[in-house]
Amino acid sequence: MNGTVTVDASLCKGCALCIPVCPNGLLRIDQDHFNARGVHPAELHDPEGACTGCELCATICPEAAITVYRDRS
């Protein structure tokens, strides 16, 4: 099963709690952009489509800034 993650940058506070829980190491802090809070938000970096949609990142996010989508085909 493949998945993808979207991060609502306007909600993200840059706490990075999502990064170590990703079993495939696909999340990182976006060093190129700031949000309205003045922090670098998290982002998905998955060029090879390795996200499984496990939802661990969304579960740990204290701001509910992460949405996980799964391809069930």
MODELLER restraints for C-alpha pairs under 7 A, 6 or more apart:
rsr = mdl.restraints
at = mdl.atoms
rsr.add(forms.Gaussian(group=physical.xy_distance, feature=features.Distance(at['CA:1:A'], at['CA:52:A']), mean=5.77, stdev=0.5))
rsr.add(forms.Gaussian(group=physical.xy_distance, feature=features.Distance(at['CA:1:A'], at['CA:71:A']), mean=6.27, stdev=0.5))
rsr.add(forms.Gaussian(group=physical.xy_distance, feature=features.Distance(at['CA:1:A'], at['CA:72:A']), mean=6.26, stdev=0.5))
rsr.add(forms.Gaussian(group=physical.xy_distance, feature=features.Distance(at['CA:2:A'], at['CA:51:A']), mean=5.87, stdev=0.5))
rsr.add(forms.Gaussian(group=physical.xy_distance, feature=features.Distance(at['CA:2:A'], at['CA:52:A']), mean=4.58, stdev=0.5))
rsr.add(forms.Gaussian(group=physical.xy_distance, feature=features.Distance(at['CA:2:A'], at['CA:53:A']), mean=6.20, stdev=0.5))
rsr.add(forms.Gaussian(group=physical.xy_distance, feature=features.Distance(at['CA:2:A'], at['CA:70:A']), mean=5.94, stdev=0.5))
rsr.add(forms.Gaussian(group=physical.xy_distance, feature=features.Distance(at['CA:2:A'], at['CA:71:A']), mean=5.39, stdev=0.5))
rsr.add(forms.Gaussian(group=physical.xy_distance, feature=features.Distance(at['CA:3:A'], at['CA:51:A']), mean=5.05, stdev=0.5))
rsr.add(forms.Gaussian(group=physical.xy_distance, feature=features.Distance(at['CA:3:A'], at['CA:52:A']), mean=4.79, stdev=0.5))
rsr.add(forms.Gaussian(group=physical.xy_distance, feature=features.Distance(at['CA:3:A'], at['CA:53:A']), mean=4.09, stdev=0.5))
rsr.add(forms.Gaussian(group=physical.xy_distance, feature=features.Distance(at['CA:3:A'], at['CA:68:A']), mean=6.93, stdev=0.5))
rsr.add(forms.Gaussian(group=physical.xy_distance, feature=features.Distance(at['CA:3:A'], at['CA:69:A']), mean=5.41, stdev=0.5))
rsr.add(forms.Gaussian(group=physical.xy_distance, feature=features.Distance(at['CA:3:A'], at['CA:70:A']), mean=4.19, stdev=0.5))
rsr.add(forms.Gaussian(group=physical.xy_distance, feature=features.Distance(at['CA:3:A'], at['CA:71:A']), mean=5.73, stdev=0.5))
rsr.add(forms.Gaussian(group=physical.xy_distance, feature=features.Distance(at['CA:4:A'], at['CA:51:A']), mean=5.84, stdev=0.5))
rsr.add(forms.Gaussian(group=physical.xy_distance, feature=features.Distance(at['CA:4:A'], at['CA:53:A']), mean=6.13, stdev=0.5))
rsr.add(forms.Gaussian(group=physical.xy_distance, feature=features.Distance(at['CA:4:A'], at['CA:68:A']), mean=5.85, stdev=0.5))
rsr.add(forms.Gaussian(group=physical.xy_distance, feature=features.Distance(at['CA:4:A'], at['CA:69:A']), mean=5.27, stdev=0.5))
rsr.add(forms.Gaussian(group=physical.xy_distance, feature=features.Distance(at['CA:4:A'], at['CA:70:A']), mean=6.54, stdev=0.5))
rsr.add(forms.Gaussian(group=physical.xy_distance, feature=features.Distance(at['CA:5:A'], at['CA:44:A']), mean=6.36, stdev=0.5))
rsr.add(forms.Gaussian(group=physical.xy_distance, feature=features.Distance(at['CA:5:A'], at['CA:66:A']), mean=6.75, stdev=0.5))
rsr.add(forms.Gaussian(group=physical.xy_distance, feature=features.Distance(at['CA:5:A'], at['CA:67:A']), mean=5.72, stdev=0.5))
rsr.add(forms.Gaussian(group=physical.xy_distance, feature=features.Distance(at['CA:5:A'], at['CA:68:A']), mean=4.58, stdev=0.5))
rsr.add(forms.Gaussian(group=physical.xy_distance, feature=features.Distance(at['CA:5:A'], at['CA:69:A']), mean=6.24, stdev=0.5))
rsr.add(forms.Gaussian(group=physical.xy_distance, feature=features.Distance(at['CA:6:A'], at['CA:66:A']), mean=5.74, stdev=0.5))
rsr.add(forms.Gaussian(group=physical.xy_distance, feature=features.Distance(at['CA:6:A'], at['CA:67:A']), mean=5.31, stdev=0.5))
rsr.add(forms.Gaussian(group=physical.xy_distance, feature=features.Distance(at['CA:6:A'], at['CA:68:A']), mean=6.56, stdev=0.5))
rsr.add(forms.Gaussian(group=physical.xy_distance, feature=features.Distance(at['CA:7:A'], at['CA:42:A']), mean=6.74, stdev=0.5))
rsr.add(forms.Gaussian(group=physical.xy_distance, feature=features.Distance(at['CA:7:A'], at['CA:43:A']), mean=6.16, stdev=0.5))
rsr.add(forms.Gaussian(group=physical.xy_distance, feature=features.Distance(at['CA:7:A'], at['CA:65:A']), mean=5.54, stdev=0.5))
rsr.add(forms.Gaussian(group=physical.xy_distance, feature=features.Distance(at['CA:7:A'], at['CA:66:A']), mean=4.59, stdev=0.5))
rsr.add(forms.Gaussian(group=physical.xy_distance, feature=features.Distance(at['CA:7:A'], at['CA:67:A']), mean=6.51, stdev=0.5))
rsr.add(forms.Gaussian(group=physical.xy_distance, feature=features.Distance(at['CA:8:A'], at['CA:65:A']), mean=4.97, stdev=0.5))
rsr.add(forms.Gaussian(group=physical.xy_distance, feature=features.Distance(at['CA:8:A'], at['CA:66:A']), mean=6.35, stdev=0.5))
rsr.add(forms.Gaussian(group=physical.xy_distance, feature=features.Distance(at['CA:9:A'], at['CA:35:A']), mean=6.03, stdev=0.5))
rsr.add(forms.Gaussian(group=physical.xy_distance, feature=features.Distance(at['CA:9:A'], at['CA:41:A']), mean=5.53, stdev=0.5))
rsr.add(forms.Gaussian(group=physical.xy_distance, feature=features.Distance(at['CA:10:A'], at['CA:35:A']), mean=5.75, stdev=0.5))
rsr.add(forms.Gaussian(group=physical.xy_distance, feature=features.Distance(at['CA:10:A'], at['CA:36:A']), mean=6.35, stdev=0.5))
rsr.add(forms.Gaussian(group=physical.xy_distance, feature=features.Distance(at['CA:11:A'], at['CA:63:A']), mean=6.28, stdev=0.5))
rsr.add(forms.Gaussian(group=physical.xy_distance, feature=features.Distance(at['CA:11:A'], at['CA:65:A']), mean=5.33, stdev=0.5))
rsr.add(forms.Gaussian(group=physical.xy_distance, feature=features.Distance(at['CA:12:A'], at['CA:41:A']), mean=5.46, stdev=0.5))
rsr.add(forms.Gaussian(group=physical.xy_distance, feature=features.Distance(at['CA:12:A'], at['CA:42:A']), mean=6.96, stdev=0.5))
rsr.add(forms.Gaussian(group=physical.xy_distance, feature=features.Distance(at['CA:12:A'], at['CA:63:A']), mean=6.48, stdev=0.5))
rsr.add(forms.Gaussian(group=physical.xy_distance, feature=features.Distance(at['CA:12:A'], at['CA:65:A']), mean=5.58, stdev=0.5))
rsr.add(forms.Gaussian(group=physical.xy_distance, feature=features.Distance(at['CA:13:A'], at['CA:39:A']), mean=6.45, stdev=0.5))
rsr.add(forms.Gaussian(group=physical.xy_distance, feature=features.Distance(at['CA:13:A'], at['CA:41:A']), mean=6.49, stdev=0.5))
rsr.add(forms.Gaussian(group=physical.xy_distance, feature=features.Distance(at['CA:14:A'], at['CA:39:A']), mean=5.95, stdev=0.5))
rsr.add(forms.Gaussian(group=physical.xy_distance, feature=features.Distance(at['CA:14:A'], at['CA:40:A']), mean=5.75, stdev=0.5))
rsr.add(forms.Gaussian(group=physical.xy_distance, feature=features.Distance(at['CA:14:A'], at['CA:41:A']), mean=4.84, stdev=0.5))
rsr.add(forms.Gaussian(group=physical.xy_distance, feature=features.Distance(at['CA:14:A'], at['CA:42:A']), mean=6.14, stdev=0.5))
rsr.add(forms.Gaussian(group=physical.xy_distance, feature=features.Distance(at['CA:16:A'], at['CA:42:A']), mean=6.75, stdev=0.5))
rsr.add(forms.Gaussian(group=physical.xy_distance, feature=features.Distance(at['CA:17:A'], at['CA:60:A']), mean=6.75, stdev=0.5))
rsr.add(forms.Gaussian(group=physical.xy_distance, feature=features.Distance(at['CA:17:A'], at['CA:61:A']), mean=6.72, stdev=0.5))
rsr.add(forms.Gaussian(group=physical.xy_distance, feature=features.Distance(at['CA:18:A'], at['CA:57:A']), mean=4.61, stdev=0.5))
rsr.add(forms.Gaussian(group=physical.xy_distance, feature=features.Distance(at['CA:18:A'], at['CA:60:A']), mean=6.33, stdev=0.5))
rsr.add(forms.Gaussian(group=physical.xy_distance, feature=features.Distance(at['CA:18:A'], at['CA:61:A']), mean=6.32, stdev=0.5))
rsr.add(forms.Gaussian(group=physical.xy_distance, feature=features.Distance(at['CA:19:A'], at['CA:25:A']), mean=6.87, stdev=0.5))
rsr.add(forms.Gaussian(group=physical.xy_distance, feature=features.Distance(at['CA:19:A'], at['CA:27:A']), mean=5.16, stdev=0.5))
rsr.add(forms.Gaussian(group=physical.xy_distance, feature=features.Distance(at['CA:19:A'], at['CA:28:A']), mean=6.01, stdev=0.5))
rsr.add(forms.Gaussian(group=physical.xy_distance, feature=features.Distance(at['CA:21:A'], at['CA:56:A']), mean=6.32, stdev=0.5))
rsr.add(forms.Gaussian(group=physical.xy_distance, feature=features.Distance(at['CA:21:A'], at['CA:57:A']), mean=6.31, stdev=0.5))
rsr.add(forms.Gaussian(group=physical.xy_distance, feature=features.Distance(at['CA:22:A'], at['CA:56:A']), mean=6.58, stdev=0.5))
rsr.add(forms.Gaussian(group=physical.xy_distance, feature=features.Distance(at['CA:22:A'], at['CA:57:A']), mean=6.25, stdev=0.5))
rsr.add(forms.Gaussian(group=physical.xy_distance, feature=features.Distance(at['CA:26:A'], at['CA:44:A']), mean=5.80, stdev=0.5))
rsr.add(forms.Gaussian(group=physical.xy_distance, feature=features.Distance(at['CA:26:A'], at['CA:45:A']), mean=5.22, stdev=0.5))
rsr.add(forms.Gaussian(group=physical.xy_distance, feature=features.Distance(at['CA:26:A'], at['CA:46:A']), mean=5.71, stdev=0.5))
rsr.add(forms.Gaussian(group=physical.xy_distance, feature=features.Distance(at['CA:27:A'], at['CA:42:A']), mean=6.67, stdev=0.5))
rsr.add(forms.Gaussian(group=physical.xy_distance, feature=features.Distance(at['CA:27:A'], at['CA:43:A']), mean=5.65, stdev=0.5))
rsr.add(forms.Gaussian(group=physical.xy_distance, feature=features.Distance(at['CA:27:A'], at['CA:44:A']), mean=4.66, stdev=0.5))
rsr.add(forms.Gaussian(group=physical.xy_distance, feature=features.Distance(at['CA:27:A'], at['CA:45:A']), mean=5.79, stdev=0.5))
rsr.add(forms.Gaussian(group=physical.xy_distance, feature=features.Distance(at['CA:28:A'], at['CA:42:A']), mean=5.52, stdev=0.5))
rsr.add(forms.Gaussian(group=physical.xy_distance, feature=features.Distance(at['CA:28:A'], at['CA:43:A']), mean=5.55, stdev=0.5))
rsr.add(forms.Gaussian(group=physical.xy_distance, feature=features.Distance(at['CA:28:A'], at['CA:44:A']), mean=6.54, stdev=0.5))
rsr.add(forms.Gaussian(group=physical.xy_distance, feature=features.Distance(at['CA:28:A'], at['CA:45:A']), mean=6.91, stdev=0.5))
rsr.add(forms.Gaussian(group=physical.xy_distance, feature=features.Distance(at['CA:29:A'], at['CA:40:A']), mean=6.19, stdev=0.5))
rsr.add(forms.Gaussian(group=physical.xy_distance, feature=features.Distance(at['CA:29:A'], at['CA:41:A']), mean=5.73, stdev=0.5))
rsr.add(forms.Gaussian(group=physical.xy_distance, feature=features.Distance(at['CA:29:A'], at['CA:42:A']), mean=4.29, stdev=0.5))
rsr.add(forms.Gaussian(group=physical.xy_distance, feature=features.Distance(at['CA:29:A'], at['CA:43:A']), mean=5.95, stdev=0.5))
rsr.add(forms.Gaussian(group=physical.xy_distance, feature=features.Distance(at['CA:30:A'], at['CA:40:A']), mean=5.60, stdev=0.5))
rsr.add(forms.Gaussian(group=physical.xy_distance, feature=features.Distance(at['CA:30:A'], at['CA:41:A']), mean=5.71, stdev=0.5))
rsr.add(forms.Gaussian(group=physical.xy_distance, feature=features.Distance(at['CA:30:A'], at['CA:42:A']), mean=5.67, stdev=0.5))
rsr.add(forms.Gaussian(group=physical.xy_distance, feature=features.Distance(at['CA:30:A'], at['CA:43:A']), mean=5.84, stdev=0.5))
rsr.add(forms.Gaussian(group=physical.xy_distance, feature=features.Distance(at['CA:31:A'], at['CA:40:A']), mean=5.95, stdev=0.5))
rsr.add(forms.Gaussian(group=physical.xy_distance, feature=features.Distance(at['CA:33:A'], at['CA:40:A']), mean=5.87, stdev=0.5))
rsr.add(forms.Gaussian(group=physical.xy_distance, feature=features.Distance(at['CA:34:A'], at['CA:40:A']), mean=4.68, stdev=0.5))
rsr.add(forms.Gaussian(group=physical.xy_distance, feature=features.Distance(at['CA:34:A'], at['CA:41:A']), mean=6.74, stdev=0.5))
rsr.add(forms.Gaussian(group=physical.xy_distance, feature=features.Distance(at['CA:35:A'], at['CA:41:A']), mean=6.68, stdev=0.5))
rsr.add(forms.Gaussian(group=physical.xy_distance, feature=features.Distance(at['CA:53:A'], at['CA:68:A']), mean=6.01, stdev=0.5))
rsr.add(forms.Gaussian(group=physical.xy_distance, feature=features.Distance(at['CA:53:A'], at['CA:69:A']), mean=6.34, stdev=0.5))
rsr.add(forms.Gaussian(group=physical.xy_distance, feature=features.Distance(at['CA:53:A'], at['CA:70:A']), mean=5.41, stdev=0.5))
rsr.add(forms.Gaussian(group=physical.xy_distance, feature=features.Distance(at['CA:55:A'], at['CA:68:A']), mean=6.06, stdev=0.5))
rsr.add(forms.Gaussian(group=physical.xy_distance, feature=features.Distance(at['CA:58:A'], at['CA:64:A']), mean=6.64, stdev=0.5))
rsr.add(forms.Gaussian(group=physical.xy_distance, feature=features.Distance(at['CA:58:A'], at['CA:66:A']), mean=4.91, stdev=0.5))
rsr.add(forms.Gaussian(group=physical.xy_distance, feature=features.Distance(at['CA:58:A'], at['CA:67:A']), mean=6.14, stdev=0.5))
rsr.add(forms.Gaussian(group=physical.xy_distance, feature=features.Distance(at['CA:58:A'], at['CA:68:A']), mean=6.82, stdev=0.5))
